[in-house]
Amino acid sequence: MTDAELLARADAIAEKAYAPYSNFHVGVAVLARDGNVFEGVNVENGAYPLGVCAEKNAISTAITQGYRPGDFEALAVNASPCGGCRQWLAEMGIDRVIFRNRGEILTMPPAALLPESFDLAD
C-alpha cells in the first residue's frame, strides 16, 4: 500500500469520528508490516480529557489483535499528531508518519516529530 493510499483511508474513516464538541474529525490508518491496516477515529467525551485520539484508537485495535511494537510500518493521519500521540508513535516503533499540517502533506519518522522522546527501557 502506498502512502497516498494509506492517507486516503485516513481521510475516509475521519467521517466516522465522534467529535460533537470540537467538530474536528480525525482519522488514522496504520499499516502493519504484514500488510494489514487498522483504522481509528477520535472519540470525544464531555468530561475532558477523557476522549480518545484516533492514533491511540487504531494502535489499540492492532494491539488487541496481537500486534506489538515494531510490527508497524507506517501511520497516516489527516492532521498533525498531538504530543501524547507522538510518544505512542515512537514507542510503537512506527517507521514513518504521513500527516497533513496546514494543507501540506508531510512524512517523518516519529523521532523527528518528537525529538528526545523517552524510553522506559533505557
Secondary structure, 3 states (H helix, E strand, C coil): CCHHHHHHHHHHHHHHCECCCCCCCCEEEEEECCCCEEEEECECCCCCCCCECHHHHHHHHHHHCCCCCCCEEEEEECCCCCHHHHHHHHHCCCCEEEEEECCEEEEECHHHHCCCCCCCCC
